[in-house]
Amino acid sequence: MPNKRAEQQLLSGEVDIALNFPANLKALVHQSNSLLSYQNVAVSLRENAFKIDQVSDLKGKSVLAFQNAPAFLDAPFKRITKSLLSYEEVVNQEAQIAHLMKRRVDVIVLERRIFLYYLSLYERSNEVLPFRVHAIFSEAPRPAHFSDALLKAVFDEGLAKIKQNGQYQAIMEFDGKDYSSLNSKQF
């Protein structure tokens, strides 16, 4: 479900839980303990030799980001979108990989693990060009957001239990990759 629709449905009570929720609306819902930390990154093709060490280095480039990205990224990102060669957002993040690899955009902005997942799907039937991952955004803890305080309390209790008994780590390593360790600046 797209971020915007999840936000609207949680606020209207149509769903009980949403994982991505903009900071400016968090007072309207019940926030759990953090499930994990997102590491949003900018990804470019190595052949372009872009020097992207901070958000302002995106100026003058064409950028394709995930839906409602400015609501989830560091404040400078929202300001910089006006200085980009072009800026678009997509719901289907798999499309970001194809756009980058086909040289349709200079940079894509997405969460590191989401990038790795869709890259692994893309490379099954397409050539993957050498790329660079630029960790220019702060890590962001990601809690779940609930319409009901009791559901949030039950969730937090269950989350604490699986973290303690090792199930959480097993989930994070479900396909042989340790997704919890991919938050480092080195990639």
C-alpha positions as MATLAB code, in Angstrom:
seq = 'MPNKRAEQQLLSGEVDIALNFPANLKALVHQSNSLLSYQNVAVSLRENAFKIDQVSDLKGKSVLAFQNAPAFLDAPFKRITKSLLSYEEVVNQEAQIAHLMKRRVDVIVLERRIFLYYLSLYERSNEVLPFRVHAIFSEAPRPAHFSDALLKAVFDEGLAKIKQNGQYQAIMEFDGKDYSSLNSKQF';
ca = [
       0.000    0.000    0.000;
       1.416    3.423   -0.862;
       2.595    5.561    2.061;
      -0.026    8.256    1.475;
      -2.921    5.787    1.437;
      -1.640    4.005    4.559;
      -1.455    7.369    6.320;
      -5.028    8.262    5.345;
      -6.417    4.849    6.260;
      -4.738    4.795    9.672;
      -6.071    8.255   10.505;
      -9.584    7.263    9.402;
      -9.477    3.974   11.345;
      -9.687    1.767    8.249;
      -6.436    0.000    9.225;
      -4.954   -0.668   12.664;
      -1.263   -0.257   11.848;
       0.981    1.633    9.442;
       4.751    1.405    9.298;
       5.636    4.576    7.429;
       4.041    7.639    8.911;
       5.111   11.282    8.539;
       6.581   12.985   11.595;
       4.196   15.939   11.450;
       1.186   13.661   12.124;
       2.645   11.381   14.811;
       0.762   13.144   17.624;
      -2.462   11.712   16.158;
      -1.453    8.046   16.556;
       0.236    5.671   19.014;
       3.877    4.982   18.153;
       5.568    1.676   19.045;
       9.173    1.084   19.919;
      11.444    1.055   16.869;
      11.276   -2.041   14.673;
      14.509   -1.204   12.877;
      16.370    1.785   11.516;
      16.025    2.789    7.914;
      19.111    3.968    6.105;
      17.887    5.937    3.145;
      20.569    6.421    0.526;
      21.180    8.042   -2.827;
      22.401    5.672   -5.547;
      24.139    6.759   -8.746;
      25.955    5.021  -11.572;
      29.705    4.846  -11.041;
      30.332    5.988  -14.627;
      28.948    9.427  -13.733;
      31.570    9.897  -11.007;
      29.233   12.059   -8.972;
      30.605   13.402   -5.712;
      27.605   13.068   -3.421;
      28.662   13.489    0.190;
      25.693   15.510    1.418;
      22.140   16.269    0.351;
      23.124   19.567   -1.307;
      25.332   17.604   -3.743;
      22.121   16.446   -5.459;
      21.657   19.952   -6.941;
      21.420   19.927  -10.719;
      20.776   16.186  -10.954;
      17.681   14.254  -11.983;
      16.368   12.383   -8.941;
      13.749    9.650   -8.617;
      12.633    9.081   -5.017;
      10.045    6.988   -3.215;
       6.530    8.378   -2.687;
       6.306   11.252   -0.192;
      10.085   11.138    0.374;
      10.385   14.701    1.739;
       8.122   13.739    4.664;
      10.514   10.952    5.681;
      13.953   12.365    4.881;
      16.126   14.981    6.562;
      14.784   18.540    6.168;
      17.412   19.675    3.616;
      16.024   17.171    1.107;
      12.677   18.955    0.821;
      14.442   22.261    0.193;
      16.811   20.800   -2.399;
      14.029   19.314   -4.564;
      13.472   22.779   -6.055;
      17.124   22.895   -7.215;
      17.152   19.548   -8.980;
      17.320   19.129  -12.743;
      14.172   17.024  -12.330;
      12.432   15.386   -9.411;
       9.815   12.649   -9.394;
       8.437   10.182   -6.884;
       7.225    6.626   -7.488;
       5.072    4.188   -5.564;
       6.650    1.163   -7.283;
      10.206    1.238   -5.975;
      11.256   -1.613   -8.248;
      10.952    0.890  -11.109;
      13.658    3.032   -9.520;
      16.287    0.371  -10.231;
      15.342    0.108  -13.906;
      15.327    3.887  -14.325;
      18.829    4.150  -12.891;
      20.269    1.190  -14.798;
      18.763    2.447  -18.071;
      20.276    5.887  -17.409;
      16.875    7.616  -17.288;
      17.778    9.388  -14.027;
      21.029   10.420  -12.400;
      20.172    9.390   -8.845;
      17.601    7.295   -7.039;
      16.723    7.784   -3.377;
      15.450    4.830   -1.370;
      16.098    2.706    1.685;
      19.278    0.612    1.474;
      17.617   -2.781    2.077;
      14.816   -1.987   -0.360;
      17.463   -1.103   -2.937;
      19.301   -4.394   -2.372;
      16.098   -6.398   -2.619;
      14.940   -4.853   -5.892;
      18.472   -4.918   -7.286;
      18.573   -8.690   -6.691;
      15.314   -9.063   -8.646;
      16.508   -6.791  -11.445;
      19.804   -8.611  -11.938;
      18.021  -11.924  -12.596;
      17.199  -10.781  -16.120;
      19.046   -7.511  -16.669;
      22.573   -6.207  -16.674;
      23.504   -4.316  -13.533;
      25.825   -1.401  -14.170;
      28.420   -0.501  -11.529;
      26.900    1.874   -9.008;
      27.761    3.901   -5.927;
      25.723    4.104   -2.747;
      25.848    7.494   -1.025;
      24.780    7.405    2.652;
      23.820   11.084    2.840;
      20.767   10.742    5.068;
      20.631   10.111    8.803;
      19.545    6.694   10.007;
      15.881    6.830   10.921;
      14.293    4.604   13.561;
      11.102    3.085   12.200;
       8.359    2.362   14.700;
       4.925    1.016   13.871;
       2.016    3.433   14.245;
      -1.321    2.325   15.661;
      -4.805    3.773   15.839;
      -5.300    2.086   19.242;
      -3.081    2.352   22.349;
      -3.831   -1.213   23.482;
      -2.740   -2.676   20.134;
       0.461   -0.658   20.388;
       1.155   -2.009   23.901;
       0.562   -5.622   22.811;
       2.806   -5.072   19.793;
       5.634   -3.607   21.903;
       5.412   -6.562   24.280;
       5.633   -9.028   21.390;
       8.499   -7.130   19.778;
      10.480   -7.169   23.023;
       9.863  -10.909   23.360;
      11.123  -11.816   19.881;
      14.158   -9.568   20.285;
      14.999  -11.332   23.531;
      14.508  -14.897   22.250;
      16.412  -14.452   18.970;
      13.471  -14.616   16.572;
      13.934  -10.976   15.584;
      17.508  -11.611   14.425;
      16.360  -14.712   12.524;
      13.772  -12.612   10.696;
      16.401  -10.011    9.831;
      18.585  -12.773    8.358;
      15.754  -14.576    6.554;
      17.469  -15.017    3.189;
      21.054  -15.452    4.278;
      21.825  -11.739    4.419;
      22.139   -9.991    7.750;
      19.889   -7.020    7.029;
      20.454   -5.552   10.475;
      24.135   -4.985    9.687;
      23.537   -3.171    6.407;
      23.151    0.160    8.152;
      26.859    0.916    8.106;
      28.194    3.727    5.942;
      30.394    1.236    4.101;
      28.628   -0.776    1.430;
];
